[in-house]
Every structure is written in structure tokens, then in C-alpha cells.
Amino acid sequence: MKPSDRPNPEQRSNNAMLVFCAGAGLCILAYVLGVGAVIGAAFSGGDPAVVVGSVFGAVGVALMGVVGVLMLIVGGVWMIVRVIADQSGGAEEKRYRDIQR
């Protein structure tokens, strides 16, 4: 393996940011669809089929919101842990800095 083929230890993945942003997207989508489910139930005119559909939609949207909040928490904690780990200055990071100089 040539030295140029070695992975760069300073290049990190963006998975924590993707989880956080997906959670934020789910929360926003849950809010928008939740408002639509409530409006659909309110303007149903008493039609039982529309009311039942709106109730199932509201339950599904609430679960989507909960999953979104959990993803926000996991992504946020993951990013904070990565920042703290990057500040610790592990041995491979010091070795990498010595090679660059």
C-alpha cells in the first residue's frame, strides 16, 4: 500500500449530520401532515370514513414526529461526541500531523 493510498484520518463521515437533518425533516413533515389531518377531521362533516382515516393519519403522524425527535437527539449527541473526540487529539492524529510537517 502506497502512502498516498492510506485513508486520511482527518476526513470524517457526515452520518451524524445526516441523521440530525433527517430527524428535522421528519419533524417538519409531521407538523405539516398533522395540521392537515386535524383540518381533515374538522371539515369531514361527520363522515365516519373520513374521521377514521384522519384519526389513523394523526396517529401515524404522531409516531413520525416521535421518530423525528429521537433522530434529532441521537444526531445531536453524536455530533457533540465527535467534536469532543476530535478535541482530544489521539495518537493517530499526532502521527498524521508529524507526517505533514
PyMOL CGO cylinders between C-alpha atoms (Angstrom):
from pymol import cmd
from pymol.cgo import CYLINDER

trace = [
    CYLINDER, 0.00, 0.00, 0.00, 1.47, 3.31, -1.06, 0.3, 1, 1, 1, 1, 1, 1,
    CYLINDER, 1.47, 3.31, -1.06, 1.43, 6.24, 1.40, 0.3, 1, 1, 1, 1, 1, 1,
    CYLINDER, 1.43, 6.24, 1.40, -0.91, 8.12, -0.94, 0.3, 1, 1, 1, 1, 1, 1,
    CYLINDER, -0.91, 8.12, -0.94, -3.45, 5.26, -0.71, 0.3, 1, 1, 1, 1, 1, 1,
    CYLINDER, -3.45, 5.26, -0.71, -3.81, 5.47, 3.07, 0.3, 1, 1, 1, 1, 1, 1,
    CYLINDER, -3.81, 5.47, 3.07, -7.09, 6.96, 4.29, 0.3, 1, 1, 1, 1, 1, 1,
    CYLINDER, -7.09, 6.96, 4.29, -6.96, 10.49, 5.58, 0.3, 1, 1, 1, 1, 1, 1,
    CYLINDER, -6.96, 10.49, 5.58, -7.68, 10.35, 9.36, 0.3, 1, 1, 1, 1, 1, 1,
    CYLINDER, -7.68, 10.35, 9.36, -8.98, 13.91, 9.33, 0.3, 1, 1, 1, 1, 1, 1,
    CYLINDER, -8.98, 13.91, 9.33, -11.67, 13.11, 6.79, 0.3, 1, 1, 1, 1, 1, 1,
    CYLINDER, -11.67, 13.11, 6.79, -14.77, 12.12, 8.75, 0.3, 1, 1, 1, 1, 1, 1,
    CYLINDER, -14.77, 12.12, 8.75, -18.15, 10.86, 7.58, 0.3, 1, 1, 1, 1, 1, 1,
    CYLINDER, -18.15, 10.86, 7.58, -21.24, 13.03, 7.60, 0.3, 1, 1, 1, 1, 1, 1,
    CYLINDER, -21.24, 13.03, 7.60, -23.52, 10.38, 9.11, 0.3, 1, 1, 1, 1, 1, 1,
    CYLINDER, -23.52, 10.38, 9.11, -24.24, 12.34, 12.29, 0.3, 1, 1, 1, 1, 1, 1,
    CYLINDER, -24.24, 12.34, 12.29, -25.35, 15.38, 10.29, 0.3, 1, 1, 1, 1, 1, 1,
    CYLINDER, -25.35, 15.38, 10.29, -27.48, 13.19, 8.00, 0.3, 1, 1, 1, 1, 1, 1,
    CYLINDER, -27.48, 13.19, 8.00, -29.28, 11.61, 10.99, 0.3, 1, 1, 1, 1, 1, 1,
    CYLINDER, -29.28, 11.61, 10.99, -29.87, 15.04, 12.54, 0.3, 1, 1, 1, 1, 1, 1,
    CYLINDER, -29.87, 15.04, 12.54, -31.19, 16.57, 9.31, 0.3, 1, 1, 1, 1, 1, 1,
    CYLINDER, -31.19, 16.57, 9.31, -33.41, 13.56, 8.57, 0.3, 1, 1, 1, 1, 1, 1,
    CYLINDER, -33.41, 13.56, 8.57, -34.90, 13.90, 12.06, 0.3, 1, 1, 1, 1, 1, 1,
    CYLINDER, -34.90, 13.90, 12.06, -35.54, 17.60, 11.48, 0.3, 1, 1, 1, 1, 1, 1,
    CYLINDER, -35.54, 17.60, 11.48, -37.19, 16.80, 8.15, 0.3, 1, 1, 1, 1, 1, 1,
    CYLINDER, -37.19, 16.80, 8.15, -39.43, 14.18, 9.77, 0.3, 1, 1, 1, 1, 1, 1,
    CYLINDER, -39.43, 14.18, 9.77, -40.47, 16.66, 12.48, 0.3, 1, 1, 1, 1, 1, 1,
    CYLINDER, -40.47, 16.66, 12.48, -41.34, 19.32, 9.91, 0.3, 1, 1, 1, 1, 1, 1,
    CYLINDER, -41.34, 19.32, 9.91, -43.23, 16.81, 7.76, 0.3, 1, 1, 1, 1, 1, 1,
    CYLINDER, -43.23, 16.81, 7.76, -45.09, 15.50, 10.82, 0.3, 1, 1, 1, 1, 1, 1,
    CYLINDER, -45.09, 15.50, 10.82, -46.16, 19.04, 11.71, 0.3, 1, 1, 1, 1, 1, 1,
    CYLINDER, -46.16, 19.04, 11.71, -47.42, 19.81, 8.21, 0.3, 1, 1, 1, 1, 1, 1,
    CYLINDER, -47.42, 19.81, 8.21, -49.23, 16.50, 7.80, 0.3, 1, 1, 1, 1, 1, 1,
    CYLINDER, -49.23, 16.50, 7.80, -50.60, 16.70, 11.37, 0.3, 1, 1, 1, 1, 1, 1,
    CYLINDER, -50.60, 16.70, 11.37, -52.21, 20.05, 10.65, 0.3, 1, 1, 1, 1, 1, 1,
    CYLINDER, -52.21, 20.05, 10.65, -53.74, 18.52, 7.51, 0.3, 1, 1, 1, 1, 1, 1,
    CYLINDER, -53.74, 18.52, 7.51, -55.11, 15.54, 9.48, 0.3, 1, 1, 1, 1, 1, 1,
    CYLINDER, -55.11, 15.54, 9.48, -56.72, 17.83, 12.06, 0.3, 1, 1, 1, 1, 1, 1,
    CYLINDER, -56.72, 17.83, 12.06, -58.23, 20.05, 9.38, 0.3, 1, 1, 1, 1, 1, 1,
    CYLINDER, -58.23, 20.05, 9.38, -59.47, 16.95, 7.52, 0.3, 1, 1, 1, 1, 1, 1,
    CYLINDER, -59.47, 16.95, 7.52, -61.15, 15.65, 10.67, 0.3, 1, 1, 1, 1, 1, 1,
    CYLINDER, -61.15, 15.65, 10.67, -62.66, 19.05, 11.45, 0.3, 1, 1, 1, 1, 1, 1,
    CYLINDER, -62.66, 19.05, 11.45, -64.15, 19.58, 7.98, 0.3, 1, 1, 1, 1, 1, 1,
    CYLINDER, -64.15, 19.58, 7.98, -65.25, 15.98, 7.44, 0.3, 1, 1, 1, 1, 1, 1,
    CYLINDER, -65.25, 15.98, 7.44, -68.88, 16.84, 8.02, 0.3, 1, 1, 1, 1, 1, 1,
    CYLINDER, -68.88, 16.84, 8.02, -69.34, 13.82, 10.26, 0.3, 1, 1, 1, 1, 1, 1,
    CYLINDER, -69.34, 13.82, 10.26, -68.48, 11.25, 7.58, 0.3, 1, 1, 1, 1, 1, 1,
    CYLINDER, -68.48, 11.25, 7.58, -67.22, 8.26, 9.64, 0.3, 1, 1, 1, 1, 1, 1,
    CYLINDER, -67.22, 8.26, 9.64, -64.81, 7.06, 6.96, 0.3, 1, 1, 1, 1, 1, 1,
    CYLINDER, -64.81, 7.06, 6.96, -63.04, 10.42, 6.79, 0.3, 1, 1, 1, 1, 1, 1,
    CYLINDER, -63.04, 10.42, 6.79, -62.94, 10.73, 10.57, 0.3, 1, 1, 1, 1, 1, 1,
    CYLINDER, -62.94, 10.73, 10.57, -61.41, 7.24, 10.95, 0.3, 1, 1, 1, 1, 1, 1,
    CYLINDER, -61.41, 7.24, 10.95, -58.89, 7.97, 8.20, 0.3, 1, 1, 1, 1, 1, 1,
    CYLINDER, -58.89, 7.97, 8.20, -57.95, 11.24, 9.83, 0.3, 1, 1, 1, 1, 1, 1,
    CYLINDER, -57.95, 11.24, 9.83, -57.53, 9.56, 13.22, 0.3, 1, 1, 1, 1, 1, 1,
    CYLINDER, -57.53, 9.56, 13.22, -55.25, 6.88, 11.73, 0.3, 1, 1, 1, 1, 1, 1,
    CYLINDER, -55.25, 6.88, 11.73, -53.36, 9.60, 9.89, 0.3, 1, 1, 1, 1, 1, 1,
    CYLINDER, -53.36, 9.60, 9.89, -52.95, 11.61, 13.08, 0.3, 1, 1, 1, 1, 1, 1,
    CYLINDER, -52.95, 11.61, 13.08, -51.61, 8.56, 14.94, 0.3, 1, 1, 1, 1, 1, 1,
    CYLINDER, -51.61, 8.56, 14.94, -49.15, 7.81, 12.14, 0.3, 1, 1, 1, 1, 1, 1,
    CYLINDER, -49.15, 7.81, 12.14, -48.03, 11.42, 12.00, 0.3, 1, 1, 1, 1, 1, 1,
    CYLINDER, -48.03, 11.42, 12.00, -47.54, 11.49, 15.78, 0.3, 1, 1, 1, 1, 1, 1,
    CYLINDER, -47.54, 11.49, 15.78, -45.33, 8.39, 15.56, 0.3, 1, 1, 1, 1, 1, 1,
    CYLINDER, -45.33, 8.39, 15.56, -43.39, 10.02, 12.72, 0.3, 1, 1, 1, 1, 1, 1,
    CYLINDER, -43.39, 10.02, 12.72, -42.86, 13.08, 14.92, 0.3, 1, 1, 1, 1, 1, 1,
    CYLINDER, -42.86, 13.08, 14.92, -41.58, 10.91, 17.78, 0.3, 1, 1, 1, 1, 1, 1,
    CYLINDER, -41.58, 10.91, 17.78, -39.13, 9.15, 15.47, 0.3, 1, 1, 1, 1, 1, 1,
    CYLINDER, -39.13, 9.15, 15.47, -38.00, 12.55, 14.18, 0.3, 1, 1, 1, 1, 1, 1,
    CYLINDER, -38.00, 12.55, 14.18, -37.35, 13.84, 17.69, 0.3, 1, 1, 1, 1, 1, 1,
    CYLINDER, -37.35, 13.84, 17.69, -35.40, 10.68, 18.56, 0.3, 1, 1, 1, 1, 1, 1,
    CYLINDER, -35.40, 10.68, 18.56, -33.30, 11.10, 15.42, 0.3, 1, 1, 1, 1, 1, 1,
    CYLINDER, -33.30, 11.10, 15.42, -32.66, 14.75, 16.33, 0.3, 1, 1, 1, 1, 1, 1,
    CYLINDER, -32.66, 14.75, 16.33, -31.47, 13.72, 19.79, 0.3, 1, 1, 1, 1, 1, 1,
    CYLINDER, -31.47, 13.72, 19.79, -29.26, 10.88, 18.50, 0.3, 1, 1, 1, 1, 1, 1,
    CYLINDER, -29.26, 10.88, 18.50, -27.76, 13.05, 15.75, 0.3, 1, 1, 1, 1, 1, 1,
    CYLINDER, -27.76, 13.05, 15.75, -27.15, 15.95, 18.12, 0.3, 1, 1, 1, 1, 1, 1,
    CYLINDER, -27.15, 15.95, 18.12, -25.46, 13.80, 20.76, 0.3, 1, 1, 1, 1, 1, 1,
    CYLINDER, -25.46, 13.80, 20.76, -23.43, 12.05, 18.06, 0.3, 1, 1, 1, 1, 1, 1,
    CYLINDER, -23.43, 12.05, 18.06, -22.16, 15.40, 16.74, 0.3, 1, 1, 1, 1, 1, 1,
    CYLINDER, -22.16, 15.40, 16.74, -21.26, 16.62, 20.24, 0.3, 1, 1, 1, 1, 1, 1,
    CYLINDER, -21.26, 16.62, 20.24, -19.38, 13.37, 20.98, 0.3, 1, 1, 1, 1, 1, 1,
    CYLINDER, -19.38, 13.37, 20.98, -17.46, 13.69, 17.70, 0.3, 1, 1, 1, 1, 1, 1,
    CYLINDER, -17.46, 13.69, 17.70, -16.48, 17.28, 18.50, 0.3, 1, 1, 1, 1, 1, 1,
    CYLINDER, -16.48, 17.28, 18.50, -15.22, 16.24, 21.93, 0.3, 1, 1, 1, 1, 1, 1,
    CYLINDER, -15.22, 16.24, 21.93, -13.37, 13.26, 20.44, 0.3, 1, 1, 1, 1, 1, 1,
    CYLINDER, -13.37, 13.26, 20.44, -11.76, 15.47, 17.80, 0.3, 1, 1, 1, 1, 1, 1,
    CYLINDER, -11.76, 15.47, 17.80, -10.52, 17.83, 20.51, 0.3, 1, 1, 1, 1, 1, 1,
    CYLINDER, -10.52, 17.83, 20.51, -8.90, 15.01, 22.48, 0.3, 1, 1, 1, 1, 1, 1,
    CYLINDER, -8.90, 15.01, 22.48, -6.04, 14.64, 19.97, 0.3, 1, 1, 1, 1, 1, 1,
    CYLINDER, -6.04, 14.64, 19.97, -5.50, 10.91, 19.65, 0.3, 1, 1, 1, 1, 1, 1,
    CYLINDER, -5.50, 10.91, 19.65, -2.20, 9.25, 18.75, 0.3, 1, 1, 1, 1, 1, 1,
    CYLINDER, -2.20, 9.25, 18.75, -3.08, 8.77, 15.09, 0.3, 1, 1, 1, 1, 1, 1,
    CYLINDER, -3.08, 8.77, 15.09, -3.84, 12.47, 14.77, 0.3, 1, 1, 1, 1, 1, 1,
    CYLINDER, -3.84, 12.47, 14.77, -0.44, 13.43, 16.21, 0.3, 1, 1, 1, 1, 1, 1,
    CYLINDER, -0.44, 13.43, 16.21, 1.28, 10.93, 13.93, 0.3, 1, 1, 1, 1, 1, 1,
    CYLINDER, 1.28, 10.93, 13.93, -0.58, 12.38, 10.95, 0.3, 1, 1, 1, 1, 1, 1,
    CYLINDER, -0.58, 12.38, 10.95, 0.46, 15.93, 11.85, 0.3, 1, 1, 1, 1, 1, 1,
    CYLINDER, 0.46, 15.93, 11.85, 4.11, 14.84, 12.13, 0.3, 1, 1, 1, 1, 1, 1,
    CYLINDER, 4.11, 14.84, 12.13, 3.97, 13.32, 8.64, 0.3, 1, 1, 1, 1, 1, 1,
    CYLINDER, 3.97, 13.32, 8.64, 2.53, 16.51, 7.13, 0.3, 1, 1, 1, 1, 1, 1,
    CYLINDER, 2.53, 16.51, 7.13, 5.27, 18.72, 8.54, 0.3, 1, 1, 1, 1, 1, 1,
]
cmd.load_cgo(trace, "trace")
